Amino acid sequence: MYLISVILFLGLVPFTIAGYSLKDDYSPDRFLDMFSFDTFDDPTHGYANFVDQSTARTKGLLESDNRTVTLRADSTNVASGRGRDSLRLTSKAKYNHGLIVVDLAHMPGNACGVWPAFWTTGPNWPSSGEIDIIEGVNLQPGNAMTMHTSEGCSLAGSSCLSNKGCPQKGGAFGDGFNINKGGSYAMEWTKDAIKIWYFPSGQEPKDILGESPDPTKWANPVSTFQGGSNCNIDNHFKDQQIVFDTTFCGDWAGNEWSKDNVCSAKAPTCEEYVKNNPKAFSEAYWTINALKVYEFDASSTSSPKPEPSKPSTSIATSVQQPSESASSQSVQQPTPSTLASTSPQQPSSVVDSSVPMVTSYVDGGPVTVIVPPGSMVTQITTGEPVTVTLPPGAPIPQQKHVQHQASPQTGDDPDCPEGSKSTGESRRKDRRDWRVRRHLAEHLRGRQS
């Protein structure tokens, strides 16, 4: 691998690297401002009384500081009215495609009657889709990930229509999640597929909550819902909002009650048990360490349009090899220099972009470097070297052409071009500069051969 460094003189040069970039950071200090507290009747017919933020604070159901946010269901009072006090939060932002990552210290533990979920949903359910990332009921041992859509979408080998949806199982849930002291879930949604990852605490990829995570380098997802002729993802999933909620009984946990020998032995109905046994739900809470949403953007790494700065009087180029010390030469210019830039595309006047090379060097002007396909610009800073990483085995850059605004007097040097003039001290300085440039070109050509 070789490195080319070229000094820049005006400002940042725009460049792009496709990938994920951070869109929204639901950090604990801003988390509550980015969510709405739902207070409507539970649409899944659960035995839950969703309360607003102020009531949640007063009743001890909501805790937050600069490190975590905790969302609780009531575990001290006999329930009444609509059901047990609890929380349902919906993000104010809506998303179309992206990567959602949540880091949890705790999720609601297993208990008869409980139904927690971390999910996304679109307007006019189910026509805009629903993505269940973490969900389960009662004493369920593992996580259930389910897609819900309108008619015409089959994923994971089954129809995703309405309430039934198309489920897959994978990852930890409830007590099994908490015994590992938490963990992380990530959901990637593209036009082609929806994928979900689970990582126990301490086993997460290093970049999972970084500025630009790369799921292609992670372990295999625990579930993949592959679109195609069986389901056009973009037609069935739109304008998704993030939801945290803990409800009880309802269309799933309630309907499973009579099928569960352990739970059904505790009370005749799910509602009766949830109403009269508050202490059973002491573990029914979410503790959120981090929640971030990323968007895929071809310009995820970019710099602003360059603005003029004070001109510099030097341009330095260097070539480095891993097995040798860096070789560099500096040339002091008699006139101020303008912009030196690297371009990942081959100018029409230069041949063979597969070979990295310095294509022009103009006193007081730009240095142009052709970068071969597969190379990567890793650093651009005003007045500092641009570092270009070349693929293994790439030829060493060579000086291809040199133009001059000033050069030594003809006859002082056998390689000096005719017609140049200088006198006195400036002549000696120009001679030294010319020899440095000539030696640099010869050095590069020698290393190439």
Beta strands, then each sheet from edge to edge (+ up, - down):
strand 1: 3-7
strand 2: 19-25
strand 3: 35-37
strand 4: 48-50
strand 5: 62-64
strand 6: 69-72
strand 7: 84-86
strand 8: 88-91
strand 9: 98-106
strand 10: 114-121
strand 11: 130-135
strand 12: 142-148
strand 13: 154-155
strand 14: 158-159
strand 15: 166-172
strand 16: 183-189
strand 17: 193-200
strand 18: 223-226
strand 19: 241-248
strand 20: 285-297
strand 21: 314-320
strand 22: 327-332
strand 23: 341-343
strand 24: 357-361
strand 25: 367-370
strand 26: 376-379
strand 27: 385-389
sheet 1: 22+ 21- 1+ 27- 26+
sheet 2: 2+ 20- 6+ 5-
sheet 3: 2+ 20- 9+ 16- 17+ 18-
sheet 4: 3+ 8- 19+ 10- 11+ 12- 15+
sheet 5: 4+ 7+
sheet 6: 13+ 14-
sheet 7: 23+ 25+ 24-
end
